[in-house]
Each structure stands twice: as structure tokens, then as C-alpha cells.
Amino acid sequence: MTRDMTAGSPAKLIFHFTLPLIFGNLFQQLYSMVDTVLVGRFLGKESLAAVGSTGSLNFLLIGFCLGLCSGFAIPVAQRFGGKRTEELRQAVGNIIWLVLAASVFFTVLTVLLCRPMLAAMHTPEDILEEAYWYLVVIFAGIPATFFYNIQAALLRALGDSRTPVLFLMLASLVNIALDFVLILATPLGAAGAALATVISQLLSGLACFFFIRKRFEILHLSKEHFRLRPDCIRELCGVGIPMGLQISITAIGSILLQVSVNALGSLAVAAVTAASKLSMLFCCTFDALGVAMSTYGGQNIGAGRVERLSPGLRAGMLLGSAYAVAALGVILLFGRALVTLFIDRGETGLIENAYQFLYTGALFYIPLVGVNVFRLLIQGMGYSKMAVIAGVCEMAARGLTGLFLVPAFGFTAACFASPIAWIMADLFLVPAYFYLCRHLSRWGTA
């Protein structure tokens, strides 16, 4: 079902669009957590650290792919908001060619560079081999990642946030079942968890594909729509590549931080891994809200409804901040108990470190709301390059924390890396948004 976000209450539209995305993200994190729980409980803390040590590289490269898909969908949202159906189909046809090319390129590149990248990050020797095979399987599955995420991004651009979630939920259940088989009943180790993730993404993509063919006539393409159009390719790349780079640039800072955490030893890596998994679960709402803001901004810019941007931003900030306060309360009360999902109760030092990492981030969730609302709304407005600058701010903050503060102050400094990064990004994004609004009001165009 498509949803027109150019008319009606911004708060209601954003809330109803965000809600299914939250459930989808929760299910996605659920099967990611099952991976981690099974690896930590049954394969040991070394395997848990091996999976955790790949997190920043995974974020760097898979994150670029996801950003690319989200960026490609913004011109589609703008055409949908402007009721330009034929142009929309032409854009989708060109998106398919770009995604095919990107799938091949990134799969080959990343699989070949797995071991050199892990070595460059000074991954501890006792976890290097298992980390390598986990990462190889994930990167070999990049085509499956693209296959599902580009279709999900297109559906969200049309205002349908429910359909991708339903198929993702189904795939999550399949992933959990595969986890038990591939982790517990085979000698694959942590690589079994990666294989379960790739298979589930492929199933999600297939389900979306057949559903789109049956229900979404607006996405039915003819041969003419697949003709390469240089102007359309430039537009798509002009939005998609900066969105991908924004995530990757942010991830570079995470890699620098990961290097410093690796230097603290595999126990520190395990603590950050467990806490990060829980943090990602709590941050599902922020991610979903950001996607909603991107679609909201894209459709309203396409329809020329510039005056609806700021009411939408206020609604997004209010919804996100209310959740941030509630999430902080839950973490402060139950954080230690949640950490023991991944770590044996006897590892008291490890549990305290993971809990410290978790609650420190939660104290700064409202600045994180700002990052997601302002940045994704700006991207939806068509100014992806601004988001890249925000990514540079995050990269610099995490990188400098990793290079200078963690060696000096140890694990506590690592806990503050993300909060510092969020604040730095907000210091750029907030004035940038108001500048862009003045520009749009003056000229009446994006």
C-alpha cells in the first residue's frame, strides 16, 4: 500500500510510517542478537570477540551498500510525490542497472581484501582466522543484501513501510532456525551465523520481488524503462553515492576506534560487542524514524510542499526524544541483566564493562535523535552532500577518540566515542537544515 505524505498531520504520518519500520528493525536485530547469543554461549568469548572485531568493517562496506539503496530511492520518492509516474519507472530501470554493477564490484573487492583489512586493524591473533571466515561469508552475500534492500527502499519511497517489514520478519524466523542448525550442528563456527544471515536476506529479497510483481503496478517496467539515461544515472549517483559515503565515512571513525579497542585485548572487544548488539536493538526506533524523515522530505519536496518540512521535523524530534527518555530508563534499570544474554554471569568484570558502554551511550540518545531526524530529512530534501559533511564530523570525533583518548584513558574513553560523534554531527546538521530551509523558501526549489 502506497502512502502520500504530502497532506495530513505530519506527526500522524511519521508515526504510522515509522511504526512498522521499528518492528522490522527489531526483528532484524533479533536475529542478529540470536547470532551473538549462540556464538557467545556455545562457541565461547573468543568467537564472540571474532564476530565483534568485524563490526566496523561490516558497517563500512555493507553500510555503503545500504546507503546507496536508500539514496537511489530518494529521486523515486520525489517523482512519486510529484505524480510523475513515467519518470519514476525510468528511474527504477536505471537503478536496477546500477545495483547490478555495484553488487559485482563490491563482492569481488571486499572478499579479496578481507584478510588485509583485518590485519591492518591489528585484530588479535587468537580471533583473526574466525573473524576472517565470518567476514568472507558476509561479503560474499552482498548481492543478497542489495537484492532485498533496494526493493525495500523503493517500497518505502512509495510510502509503504509495512510490506518490507513483513518479509523481513519472516526471514528473521528462518534465520533463527538456521542459526541453531549452522552454529550448533555444523563445524562452521561463527561463519555459520554469517551464512544464516545471508540466506535469510536472499529469502527476503525473493519474497519482495514476487510481491511487487503481483501488487505494485507502479513498479512494473517495460523494456523502454531499462534504457540507460545519462541524466538519470547522474541524478541517482549524485544522491546515492553521497548517502553511501556518509555511512562509510562514519564507519572509518568506527574502524579507528575498533583498532584502539582491539589494542585493549579480546576481553574489551567482547564487552563492546555485547553492548553494541544491545545498543543497536534500542536504536532501532531512531533508525526507523530516520527512514520516515527521508521519505517525508522526499515526497514533500517533490510536491513542492516546502512549508511542511519544519512541522515534520518538530514531530520527528518530539517522537524520538520521548522514546529516548524511555529507553534510557529501561537500560539503567535492566542493563546488566540484558548483558548476561551474551556473557556468562561469572564474567563480572566483562559484564560491568559492557553495561558501562551501554548506559553511557543511552545518556546521549537525544543527540542521536537529532542526527537521524535532521540528517535524513536533509537527504530526503535532496542535499545528500550535506550528510557527507556530517559523516566527516562523526568520523573525526570517533577517530580522534580512538587515536588519542582511548590510549590515554582506556575503556571509559571508548564508551564516550559515539556520544561525542553524535554531538559533533548535530553541531553541523542543525544550522545546515535551517540554512537550506531559507534557501528553499527564497527560491522555491531544491
C-alpha positions in Angstrom: 0.0 0.0 0.0 1.4 3.4 -1.0 1.2 6.4 1.4 1.0 10.0 0.3 2.9 12.1 2.9 2.3 15.4 1.3 -1.1 16.0 3.0 -2.4 15.4 6.5 -0.9 15.7 10.0 2.9 15.3 9.9 3.1 13.7 13.3 0.5 11.1 12.5 2.0 10.3 9.1 5.5 10.0 10.5 4.3 7.9 13.4 2.3 5.5 11.3 5.1 5.2 8.8 7.8 4.6 11.5 5.9 2.0 13.5 6.2 -0.9 11.0 9.9 0.0 10.4 10.5 -0.3 14.1 9.1 -3.8 14.2 11.2 -4.7 11.1 14.3 -3.3 12.6 13.6 -5.1 15.9 13.2 -8.4 14.1 16.4 -7.7 12.2 18.3 -7.0 15.4 16.6 -10.1 17.0 18.2 -12.5 14.6 21.4 -10.6 14.9 21.2 -11.0 18.6 20.5 -14.7 18.3 23.7 -15.0 16.3 25.6 -13.3 19.0 23.9 -15.2 21.9 24.6 -18.5 20.3 28.1 -17.6 19.3 28.9 -16.2 22.8 27.2 -19.0 24.8 28.2 -22.1 22.7 31.3 -21.1 20.8 33.0 -19.0 23.6 34.1 -15.5 24.2 36.9 -15.8 21.6 34.3 -16.4 18.9 32.2 -13.6 20.3 35.2 -11.3 20.0 35.9 -12.5 16.5 32.4 -11.6 15.3 32.7 -8.2 17.2 36.0 -7.4 15.6 34.4 -7.4 12.2 31.6 -5.0 13.2 33.3 -1.8 12.0 34.4 -3.3 8.6 30.9 -4.7 8.2 29.5 -1.2 8.9 31.9 0.4 6.4 31.1 -1.8 3.4 27.6 -3.1 4.0 26.6 0.3 5.3 27.8 1.8 2.0 25.5 -0.6 0.1 22.5 0.2 2.3 23.2 4.0 2.0 23.4 3.6 -1.8 20.0 1.8 -1.9 18.4 4.5 0.3 19.9 7.3 -1.8 18.7 5.7 -5.1 15.2 5.7 -3.6 15.0 9.4 -2.9 14.5 10.5 -6.5 11.8 7.8 -6.7 10.1 9.4 -3.7 10.3 12.8 -5.2 8.8 11.6 -8.5 6.1 9.8 -6.6 5.3 12.9 -4.6 5.1 14.9 -7.8 2.9 12.3 -9.5 5.4 11.7 -12.3 4.8 8.0 -12.8 6.7 7.5 -16.1 9.8 9.3 -14.8 9.6 7.1 -11.7 9.7 3.9 -13.8 12.6 5.2 -15.8 14.5 5.9 -12.6 13.7 2.4 -11.3 15.0 0.8 -14.5 18.3 2.7 -14.2 18.5 1.8 -10.5 18.4 -1.9 -11.4 21.5 -1.5 -13.7 23.4 0.5 -11.1 22.6 -2.1 -8.4 23.7 -5.0 -10.6 27.0 -3.3 -11.3 27.6 -2.3 -7.6 26.8 -5.9 -6.5 29.5 -7.4 -8.6 32.1 -4.8 -7.9 31.7 -4.7 -4.1 31.5 -8.5 -3.8 34.8 -9.1 -5.6 36.6 -6.2 -3.9 35.6 -7.0 -0.4 36.2 -10.7 -0.5 39.7 -10.2 -1.8 40.5 -7.6 0.8 39.1 -9.3 3.9 42.3 -10.6 5.4 44.5 -7.5 4.6 41.8 -5.3 6.2 41.6 -7.4 9.4 45.4 -7.4 9.6 45.6 -3.7 9.2 43.2 -3.3 12.1 45.5 -5.3 14.4 42.9 -7.9 15.0 44.1 -10.1 17.9 45.8 -13.3 16.6 43.6 -15.6 18.7 40.5 -14.5 16.9 41.9 -13.5 13.4 41.1 -16.7 11.5 37.5 -17.0 12.7 36.9 -13.3 12.1 38.2 -13.7 8.5 35.8 -16.5 7.6 32.8 -14.7 9.2 33.6 -11.6 7.1 34.2 -13.6 3.9 30.7 -15.1 4.1 29.0 -11.8 4.8 30.8 -10.1 1.9 30.1 -12.9 -0.5 26.4 -12.3 0.3 26.5 -8.7 -0.8 24.3 -9.4 -3.8 21.6 -10.8 -1.5 21.9 -7.6 0.7 21.4 -5.4 -2.4 18.6 -7.6 -3.7 16.4 -7.1 -0.6 17.4 -3.6 0.4 16.8 -1.9 -3.0 13.4 -3.3 -3.2 12.6 -2.4 0.4 13.9 1.2 -0.3 11.7 1.5 -3.3 8.6 0.4 -1.5 9.4 2.8 1.4 9.8 5.6 -1.2 6.2 4.9 -2.3 5.1 5.3 1.3 4.8 1.5 2.0 6.8 0.7 5.2 4.8 -2.4 6.0 5.5 -4.8 3.2 9.3 -5.0 3.5 8.9 -5.5 7.3 6.5 -8.5 6.9 9.0 -10.3 4.7 11.9 -9.3 6.9 10.1 -10.7 9.9 9.5 -14.0 8.0 13.2 -14.1 7.0 14.2 -13.4 10.7 12.4 -16.5 11.8 14.1 -18.5 9.1 17.5 -17.0 10.2 17.0 -18.0 13.8 16.2 -21.6 12.8 19.3 -21.7 10.5 21.4 -20.3 13.4 20.6 -23.3 15.6 21.5 -25.7 12.7 24.6 -24.0 11.3 26.1 -22.9 14.6 25.2 -25.8 16.8 25.1 -28.7 14.4 28.0 -28.0 12.0 31.7 -27.2 12.4 31.3 -23.8 10.6 31.6 -21.9 13.9 31.0 -18.1 13.6 30.8 -18.4 9.8 27.6 -20.4 10.3 26.0 -17.4 11.8 27.1 -15.3 8.8 25.7 -17.9 6.3 22.3 -17.9 8.1 22.2 -14.1 7.7 22.9 -14.2 4.0 20.4 -16.9 3.3 17.7 -15.0 5.2 18.4 -11.8 3.2 18.1 -13.7 0.0 14.7 -15.1 1.0 13.5 -11.6 2.0 14.6 -10.3 -1.4 12.7 -13.1 -3.3 9.6 -12.5 -1.3 9.6 -8.8 -2.0 10.3 -9.4 -5.7 7.2 -11.7 -6.2 5.0 -9.4 -4.1 6.0 -6.3 -6.1 5.2 -8.2 -9.4 1.8 -9.1 -8.1 0.7 -5.9 -6.2 2.7 -2.8 -7.3 1.7 -1.9 -10.8 3.6 1.4 -10.5 6.8 -0.6 -10.4 6.1 -2.8 -13.4 8.6 -1.9 -16.1 8.7 -2.3 -19.8 11.8 -2.7 -22.0 11.9 1.1 -22.6 12.3 1.8 -18.9 15.6 -0.1 -18.8 17.2 2.2 -21.4 20.3 3.8 -19.8 19.7 7.6 -19.4 22.9 9.5 -18.5 21.0 12.4 -16.9 19.1 9.9 -14.7 22.3 8.0 -13.8 23.9 11.2 -12.8 21.0 12.2 -10.6 20.8 8.8 -8.9 24.6 8.6 -8.3 24.5 12.2 -7.1 22.2 11.2 -4.3 23.1 7.6 -3.7 26.9 7.8 -3.6 26.9 10.6 -1.0 24.5 8.7 1.2 26.7 5.6 0.9 29.8 7.6 1.6 28.2 9.3 4.6 27.8 5.9 6.2 31.2 4.7 5.1 32.9 7.9 6.3 31.2 7.5 9.6 32.4 3.9 9.7 36.0 4.9 9.1 35.9 6.6 12.5 34.4 3.4 13.9 37.3 1.4 12.4 39.9 3.7 14.1 38.0 3.3 17.3 37.9 -0.5 16.8 41.7 -0.6 16.3 42.1 1.1 19.7 39.7 -1.2 21.4 41.5 -4.2 19.8 44.6 -3.0 21.5 42.9 -3.3 24.8 42.6 -7.1 24.2 39.9 -9.6 23.3 38.0 -9.1 26.6 37.4 -5.4 25.8 36.4 -6.4 22.3 33.9 -8.9 23.7 32.4 -6.3 26.1 32.0 -3.8 23.3 30.5 -6.5 21.0 27.8 -7.4 23.6 26.9 -3.8 24.5 26.8 -2.8 20.8 24.3 -5.5 20.0 22.0 -4.3 22.7 22.6 -0.7 21.8 21.6 -1.5 18.2 18.4 -3.1 19.5 17.5 0.1 21.4 18.5 2.3 18.5 16.0 0.6 16.1 13.5 3.3 16.7 16.0 6.1 15.8 16.9 4.3 12.5 13.3 3.8 11.6 12.5 7.4 12.4 15.3 8.5 10.1 13.9 6.5 7.2 10.5 8.0 7.8 12.0 11.5 7.7 13.8 10.8 4.4 10.6 9.6 2.7 8.6 12.5 4.2 11.2 15.0 3.0 11.5 13.5 -0.5 7.8 13.3 -1.2 7.1 16.9 0.1 10.0 18.3 -1.9 8.7 16.5 -5.0 5.3 18.0 -4.4 6.7 21.5 -3.7 5.3 21.5 -0.2 8.4 23.2 1.5 6.2 24.6 4.3 5.6 21.1 5.6 9.3 20.3 6.3 9.6 22.1 9.6 6.4 20.7 11.2 7.6 17.3 10.2 11.0 17.9 11.8 9.3 19.0 15.0 7.1 15.9 15.0 10.1 13.7 14.4 12.2 15.3 17.2 9.3 15.0 19.7 8.6 11.4 18.9 12.2 10.4 19.0 13.0 12.3 22.2 10.1 10.7 24.1 11.4 7.3 23.1 15.0 8.2 24.1 14.0 9.0 27.6 12.0 5.8 28.0 14.9 3.7 26.5 17.4 5.3 29.0 15.2 4.3 31.9 15.0 0.7 30.7 18.8 0.5 30.3 19.5 2.0 33.7 17.2 -0.5 35.4 17.8 -3.7 33.4 21.0 -3.1 31.5 23.1 -5.6 33.5 20.5 -8.3 33.2 20.3 -7.8 29.4 24.1 -8.0 29.1 24.1 -11.5 30.6 22.2 -12.7 27.5 25.6 -12.6 25.8 28.0 -13.1 28.6 28.2 -15.7 31.3 27.1 -14.4 34.7 30.5 -15.4 36.2 32.3 -12.9 34.0 31.5 -10.0 36.3 34.3 -7.6 35.0 33.1 -8.2 31.5 29.5 -7.5 32.4 30.4 -4.2 34.1 32.3 -3.0 31.1 29.5 -3.9 28.7 26.9 -2.2 31.0 29.1 0.9 31.2 29.4 1.1 27.4 25.6 0.6 27.1 24.4 3.2 29.6 26.9 5.8 28.5 25.6 5.8 25.0 22.0 5.9 26.3 22.6 9.1 28.2 23.1 10.8 24.8 20.2 9.3 22.9 18.5 12.7 22.3 21.5 14.0 20.3 21.3 10.7 18.4 17.6 11.6 17.6 18.8 14.9 16.2 21.4 13.1 13.9 18.7 10.8 12.5 15.9 13.4 12.1 18.0 16.3 10.7 20.3 14.2 8.5 17.7 12.0 6.9 15.3 14.9 6.4 18.1 16.8 4.6 18.9 13.8 2.5 15.2 13.5 1.6 15.3 17.1 0.5 17.9 16.2 -2.0 21.0 17.5 -0.2 23.0 14.3 0.3 26.3 16.1 0.2 25.4 17.9 3.4 25.0 14.5 5.1 28.5 13.6 3.9 29.9 16.5 5.8 28.0 15.4 8.9 29.6 11.9 8.4 33.0 13.6 8.3 32.2 15.2 11.7 31.3 11.8 13.2 34.4 10.2 11.7 36.7 12.8 13.1 35.1 12.5 16.6 35.3 8.7 16.7 38.7 8.6 15.1 40.3 11.2 17.4 38.8 9.5 20.4 40.3 6.2 19.3 43.7 7.6 18.4 44.2 9.8 21.5 41.7 9.3 24.3 41.4 5.5 24.4 45.2 5.0 24.7 45.2 7.7 27.5 42.1 6.8 29.4 41.3 3.2 28.4 37.9 1.6 28.1 36.0 4.6 29.6 37.0 6.8 26.7 35.8 4.2 24.2 32.3 4.5 25.9 32.1 8.2 25.0 33.2 7.9 21.4 29.7 7.6 19.9 28.1 10.3 22.0 30.9 12.8 21.1 30.4 11.8 17.4 26.6 12.5 17.6 27.1 15.9 19.2 29.7 16.9 16.6 27.3 15.9 13.8 24.4 17.8 15.3 26.6 20.9 15.6 26.7 20.9 11.8 23.3 19.4 10.9 21.1 21.8 12.8 22.3 25.1 11.3 22.7 23.4 7.9 19.0 22.4 7.9 17.8 26.0 8.7 20.1 27.4 6.0 18.6 25.0 3.5 15.1 25.9 4.5 15.8 29.6 4.0 17.3 28.7 0.6 14.2 26.7 -0.5 11.8 29.3 0.8 13.6 32.0 -1.2 13.9 30.1 -4.5 11.0 27.6 -4.2 13.1 24.7 -5.5 15.5 22.0 -4.2 
